[in-house]
Amino acid sequence: MNDTVHTPAMNDDAAAGSSPGTVIRSLVIGLTAFLTVVDLFATQAILPSLTAHYRVTPAAMAFAVNASTMGMAISALLVGLLSPRIERRTGILTSLVLLAVPTASLAFAPDLTVFTLLRIAQGLCMSAAFALTLAYLGEQCSAMDAGGAFAAYITGNVASNLIGRLISAAVADNFGLASNFYFFALLNLAGAVLVYFTIRRARPTNMDHEGVETPFGALASHIGKPALRAAFGIGFCILFAFIGTFTYVNFVLVRPPLSLDRMQLGFIYLVFLPSIVTTLLAGNAVAQFGFRIPIWGGLAFAGVGLPLLLLPVLPAVLAGMAMIGVGTFFAQAVATGFVGRVADNNRGVASGAYLASYFCGGLVGTAVLGQIFDRFGWLGCLIGIGASLTVATALAARLKIKS
């Protein structure tokens, strides 16, 4: 294999299980994921402050902040369809460089409309890098090694949820809202530098056969597989539940009786620390139990945490948030690996379709649960989240791999 990550992270020794090589590979993959999607949810930590700044309702501000998922969904599908023609390194590098532009521009967005459009632009760039990296991992890793690679990438995603929120809260609290966005633009450029030095050029594995099946034909083929349809649906439900929980819980935390300030709200997201550890175990869980049981376990664990979010006691709320984070991220890592495993060709198209469904779930979750939150309160929001987890659990029964 000539086109690999320019570290021991993607060499044959690592694929064979060499401990030092595996650790370095996981660190590179995880850090790449972190710098790719660190903008996605970091802004949620300052959501109440942004709501006050733009003088809008929680639902309106939440929709604007999470509008990035709209860009993510659109870009994921487009990049997936064009994936057979996109050189991986160039595509990832370009996306991360361009991402810094709307990120920095958020610092001086004059109104909510412009803010929303810039978040959509962020999503377009983030998703392109995300989808191409997933396709790259699926193409360059052996079947045995792919589970660990995907788990490392999703773990970096988990870390971005925690560290991104902490950074956002700290920078905004000490230097103001505008400085927050400038700092994250620098992180985007750091991601581009990392990709430049660690990833070599890599053609899509099916480039030599791209005339056999058109991108739309490949998409139709993937959608025609019941197992992949189920995986796409699970992705939709997972982000629906996750984004509903960790968007609207912010408004619960700053209101009486909990009444947290902005910096305290940032530190709340230390609840993601367990997820960083448990998500790395997803590859081992799949190797031992297959795909369905780990997803069921993750979703059930998340569901048990939901009632704790109703209690007016901070430790209980924190425990519930931690359980939902662990369960949803674990299930996402397994579902992502499943798509890479079942899609034995045109993996870029399959990854794009999965991510499009996943991020559509986030957008729909923000809109639907926001209206429920404004009209029926936190309890109604949690009922909607529980329903989404239940649907995902039912879909997991269809995750079967033909021998």
Sequence and secondary structure as in RCSB ss.txt:
>XXXX:A:sequence
MNDTVHTPAMNDDAAAGSSPGTVIRSLVIGLTAFLTVVDLFATQAILPSLTAHYRVTPAAMAFAVNASTMGMAIS
ALLVGLLSPRIERRTGILTSLVLLAVPTASLAFAPDLTVFTLLRIAQGLCMSAAFALTLAYLGEQCSAMDAGGAF
AAYITGNVASNLIGRLISAAVADNFGLASNFYFFALLNLAGAVLVYFTIRRARPTNMDHEGVETPFGALASHIGK
PALRAAFGIGFCILFAFIGTFTYVNFVLVRPPLSLDRMQLGFIYLVFLPSIVTTLLAGNAVAQFGFRIPIWGGLA
FAGVGLPLLLLPVLPAVLAGMAMIGVGTFFAQAVATGFVGRVADNNRGVASGAYLASYFCGGLVGTAVLGQIFDR
FGWLGCLIGIGASLTVATALAARLKIKS
>XXXX:A:secstr
  S BSSGGGSHHHHTT HHHHHHHHHHHHHHHHHHHHHHHHGGGGHHHHHHHHT  HHHHHHHHTTHHHHHHHH
HHHHHHHGGGS HHHHHHHHHHHHHHHHHHGGG  SHHHHHHHHHHHHHHHHHHHHHHHHHHHHHS HHHHHHHH
HHHHHHHHHHHHHHHHHHHHHHHHH HHHHHHHHHHHHHHHHHHHHHHB     TTGGGTTTS HHHHHHHHHTS
HHHHHHHHHHHHHHHHHHHHHHHHHHHHHSTTT   HHHHHHHGGGGHHHHHHHTTHHHHHHHHTTHHHHHHHHH
HHHHHGGGGGSS HHHHHHHHHHHHHHHHHHHHHHHHHHHHH  S HHHHHHHHHHHHHHHHHHHHHHHHHHHHH
HHHHHHHHHHHHHHHHHHHHHTT     
